[in-house]
């Protein structure tokens, strides 16, 4: 059983109740669009797959009967191809000060005991909100 701290949010005299209700209604409406968004995303991936063989610096246009799709050239992404060169340029102390390491790599390469020795876990992330209807939503006219 999950224990939740009770608050005054949503009490009839709480001025935040209107914001809570508006947020919940917007979440309900957005949830109704989920199948449409999923279909749009699937079609987007299919359309982008048509560009797989195109040069990265060329735009692509695809015509339909009612719409035209304009696809931009691939965006630039910066990356470091030679980390050892950065280490040599910065020196060990400065390199270690700024260096970050993917946690997924540590998870896959270290034992649980080794992970506990070098990884810390704290509640520093953002919170999530979920709206729960207290009654059936009013029907739209």
QUIPERA-V402194 format. One record per backbone hydrogen bond with DSSP energy under -0.5 kcal/mol. NH is the residue of the N-H (numbers start at 1). CO is the residue of the C=O. If there is no record, write none. Layout:
BEGIN
nh = {NH	NH}
co = {CO	CO}
END
This chain:
BEGIN
nh = {11	14	15	17	20	21	22	23	24	25	26	27	28	29	30	31	32	33	33	34	37	38	39	40	41	42	43	44	45	46	47	48	49	50	50	51	52	54	58	60	62	64	69	70	71	71	72	74	81	85	86	87	88	89	90	91	95	96	97	98	99	105	106	107	108	109	110	115	116	117	118	118	119	124}
co = {8	11	13	14	16	17	18	19	20	21	22	23	24	25	26	27	28	29	30	31	33	34	35	36	37	38	39	40	41	42	43	44	45	46	47	48	49	51	55	71	69	67	62	68	60	69	70	56	79	82	82	83	84	85	86	87	91	92	93	94	95	102	102	103	104	105	106	111	112	113	114	115	115	122}
END
